[in-house]
Amino acid sequence: MLFKKRSWKALTLASALTVALAACGGGEEAETDEVSEPNENGGTSEPAAEEETYSWDIVTEEYPGDVQYEYAVEFAELLKEKSDGRIDMTVFEYGTLGGSVDQIEQLQQGMIEFAVVSPGFTGGMVTAGQVFALQFLLPDDLAVTQEILNTSEALNTHLSELYEAESILPLAYWTEGAMQWTGDRELRTPADFEGFKIRTQESPLIMRSYEAYGADPTPMDWGELYTSLDRGTVEGQENPIFFIEGASFHEVQDHLTVSNHNNYVAMTTVNPTFYHELPEDIRAIVDETVAEMQERVFELQTELNDGALERIAEDTENPTAVIELTEEEREAFREKALEVREYFRNDVVDEKGREILELLEEEIAALQE
């Protein structure tokens, strides 16, 4: 089920520990009771200094079994292995430290060290970050999209600089899979969206994209979504398939439209002050681990999305009509999405944002060739 019981006593303790660790800069000097040993000349030798150990936190926007959470678990395990046990990272699922906006604020303030962040929740803060909300921009081929996210100068240099100015430093961008629609009706054409109440992230550009289809977009934290779909407060939503199945949205929606209209992009982020103050060798371990996780997270999202689609299709207790759009049907949406892209270029972002979009378009075109 979507909502899980948690021990709020444990949560309070975990939060208190998080703040305490952040106040200490994330590192702890290892204590020792060793005493000086006599040397061969009758004097004493100081014991070898123990290496510093680190206790860090990473928060995600998802639950165990979802891409972000499983990514964070493997990220933490790999950090521990590469550091010979010196780095111990605690993984927090969505909700244990508040909602998505709360988690971002805690990262900015240094209360937590790392966070997996969806750019859609930061669109009002970093306007250029709304580039990920542009439908039909990234390649249909997920492997090509991941290559763009790995190598793009527009994203990894220029966009990251804008985020760092807001105390959010992206270390990597990666896809959680293609976005699909669910609804209480069949969604095949823009006309099907006329007056359709669709839940969106808190992103003005995502809302604009659905207004272009004639829909009635409603921004909402995803923690409220299952109940809102069940009650008809909203009539549909968009997410990768693994998330639709994991959050049980298919239980309260009759149709799943495989539209592949966008990619759900996530960022591995760190508080920049904390990151830049790390010892060089520890920072190198972080960078190396982040780079190694790029291939693994692509495999992970593929496994989870493929498995979720199969389970939804076979769920006889909650029958869901699975509709796969043809290229002709997708083209009707693409045309309206191009209008929104021009709006983004001319009316939403400043010159820096336009440069990021245009460089990204060039990078996509070059890689697709």
N, C-alpha and C positions, 0 to 999 in steps of 0.2 A: 504493500500500500504506500501511498505517497507520504503520509505523515507517520513519523516514527517516534516512539516514546523515548525520552531521554531523561537522565538523572540531572536535574537542575542543580543539585548540591555539587555534583561532580563538575558541572559546567562552571559554577561560580569559582570553584577551586582552580580549575584549568585556566580560567580567565585571569585570576589573580596571579597565578604562576607566570602566565604570558607577560603581564605587565612588569612583573619583577624582573624577568629575564631581559625584557627590552630595556629596562632602566639600567641594566648592567652591560648594555651594549651587545648582548647576545653571546658573550664568551664567559667562561668560568675558569679561573685559575685552579688547577688540580691541587688539592691539599695533600700533604704528606707528613707522616709521623717519623720519617727516617731521621736518624741521628748521624753525626759525623763518625767515620770509621778511622781508627789509627792507621797511619801509613808506615812504610818500612823504616822511616827515619824517626819514628816515635811521635810525629805530629799527627794532625788529623786532616782528612780529605773531605771536602764538601760532597754530599751526595749529588748524583746527576740530576739536573733539573728535569722535572716531568714536562711533557709537551702539553700545551693548553688544549682543553676540550671545549666543545661548543654545543649548546642546546638551542635549537631554532624551532620556529613554528611555520607551517604553511597551511593556508586556508583555501578551500575550494568552494565552488558554487554548486557542487553536486554531492550525491550520496555514494556510499560504497556500492560497487558494481557499475558505476557510471565512469565515463572516460576520464574526467578530470580527477576524480578521487583515486582511481586505480593508477593513473599517471603519477600522482603525488606520492602514493605508497612506493612505487618502484623508484621514483626519483630519490626518496628518502633512503631506501635500501642501498642504492648505488652510491650515494654520498657517504654513507657509513662504511661501505666496503672500500671505497677509494681512499678514505681518510684513515683507514685502519682503526675504525671505531671512535675517532676523535669527534666526528660530527654526528649528533643525535637529533633527528628532526621529528617533530610531532605533527601528524596530519589531522586537520579538522575538517569534518564534513560540513556541508551547507547548514546554516541555521545555528550551529553551536556558538558562534561569535556574532550572531545577528544576521541581518539580511545582506544582500549583495552590496548595497551602498555602504552599510556599516563596515563591511570587511575592507572595502577600498579605503575608507577613512582611517581604519586602524593601521593599514599598511603605510599610508602617507605619514601618519604620526609616529611610526616606528614601534607601535605596540606589538606588531607581528613583523617578521622579517620577510617572508615570501607569501605570495598569493597567486592563484590561478584566476585570471580576470578575463571576462568577456568584454570586448571593446564597446558592445552595445550599451553597457551600463555607465560608460564614461563619455558618451557623446556630447553631453552638455558641458563637460570639462575640457576635453580635447576635441575640438570640432572636426579636425581632419581625421580623427579616429573613426568617424562615421563612414569612412570610405568602405569599411567592411559591411555596411548595411546596403550597399549598392547591389541590387539584384542583377544577375547575369553578367557581372564584371569578371569574376574569377573563372578560370577554365572549368569546363564540365568534367574533365578528367581529374579525379582527385589527386593522383600521383603528380600531375603537372602543377596543380594548385599547391601541393605541399612543397614542391621544388621552388615555386615562387616565394612562398613564405620563408623558406630556408635562406634564399639567396638575395632577395630584393633589397637593393640599396634604398629605395623609396621608403620601405617599411623599417628595416633593421637599422638604418642610420637616421634618416630625416624624420620619420614619424616617431621613432623612439626618443629623439631629442625633445620633441614636444611633450611627450609623456614624462620624461625625466624632469622637465621644468615644473611639473605638477607633483613631484615626489613619488612617481611611479616609473620604475625603470624596467622596460620589457627586455628580457634576456632571450626570448624566443617566441615565435608565432607558430601555431600549428592548427590543423583542421581537426574538428571532432566529427566531420562527416557532412554530407549534403543536407540541406534543409528541405523538409517536406511539410505539407499542410494536413491538418486534420480538421474536420468540420461536421456539423449536424446535417450537412447536405453535400451533394456532389459538387466538386470544384474543378471545372475543366476549362472555363473561359473567364475573362475579366467580367463578363456580365453576371457570372455566378457570384461575384463578390459584391454586387450592388447592395449596399445597406448591410453587409455582413459584418457583425461585431467580432472583430478578431483581436485577440490579446497580442501585444507587442512588448518588447523591452522599452525602457525609458530612453528612446532615441528619436529625436524629431525627424530624422531622415527615414527611419523605418516606418514611422507613421505616415510620412509623405508618400512613401512607396505604395502603401495600401490605399491611401486616398486616391492615388492615380488609377487604381483598379475600381474605384467606387466604393470601397469598404469603409467601415466605421472603426478605425483602430483605437484600442484601449490599452494604454500602458499599465502594466501590473507586474509586481514581483511574482516570480513563478511559484513561490510557496502558497499563493492564494489561488492558483490556477485550477487545480483539480475541482475544488468546490465550486468555483465560478463556472466551469464548464458543465458540471453536474446540474447546477441550478439554472443554467441558461443566461447567466449574467453576461457572459461572452459565448459566442457560438463556434469559435474555432481558434487555432493557434498554429505556430510554426516551430519546428524543432528537428534535430536529427532523429532518425528512427530509434536509436538506442534509448534516447531520452523519453520519447513518446511511450515506449513500452515500459521502461523502468519506472516512470512516474504514473503508469496505468492510465494515461489519457485515453487510450483506445477503449477503455471500459466505459467511458462517458461520451464517446464520439463514434458516429456511425461510419464515417468515411476517412480513409487515408489516401491522400493524393501524392504520388511520387512525382514531384515536380522538379527537383534538383535546381531550384531557382536561386539558391545561394549556398554558401558554406558557413558553418558555424565555426568561427575562428576564436581560439583562446590564446592568451598570452601567459607565459611564465614570467612573473614579475617579482621584483625585489625592491625594498626600500633603498634608494640610491645612497643615502648617507651611510647606512649600515654596510652596504656592499663596498663602497670605495674605501672604507676604513678597515676592511678585512686585511689580514696579512697576505702578502702576495701569493704564497703557496696555497693558502686556503681558497683564495679567490680563483686561482687556477683550477683547483679541484671542482669548484662550482661551475666554472665555464665549460670544463671538459665533460662534466656530467650532463649539463643542459644539452650540449651538442650530441652526445650519445643517445639521449632520450628522444631526439627527433625521429629517428627511424622506428624506435620502439612504439611511440605513440601512434604513428601511422598504422602500424600493424594492429595495435590495440583497438583503434576506432573501427577498422575494417571488421575485425572479429565481432565486436559488440553490435555494430549496425546490421551485419548480415544475419547474426543469430536472432536479433530482435525482430527483424522483418519476418523471418520464418515462424517465430512464435506467435506473432500477431495474426498471420495468415491462417495458422492452425488452431487458434483459440476459438473453439466452438461455443464456449460459454459467453463470450463477448464478441459476436461476429462483427467483423469490420470489412467493409467493401474496400479493396485495395485497387486504386486507379493509377495507372501509369500513363502520364501525358505523352502524346506523340510529339515529334519535333515541330510539326505544324502548330499544334496547340501551344507549345512553349513559345513559339515565335510571336504569338499574339501578346503574351505577357512581356516578352523581351522588348517589343516596340515601345510599350508604355514605360518600361524600366529605363530605356535610353533617354526619355524625356526627363526623368528624375535625375539621371546622371548629369544632364546639362544644367538642371536647377542647382545641383550640388556644386558644380564647377563655377557657375556664374553668380549664385546668390547666397551660398552657405559659407564657403571657406574663403580665407584670404589668399593672398598671392602664394604664400608658403603651401597652403593646402592644395591650391591648383597645381603647383609644381609637383607635389607628391602624387596626385592623381595622374598627371600626364606622364610622369616617369614610370609609374606602375603600369599604365596602359602600354607603354613602350616595352617594358620588361616582359609583360604577358605575351605581347605579339611576337617578340623575338624568341621566346621559349617555345611557343606553339609552332613556330616555323621549323 
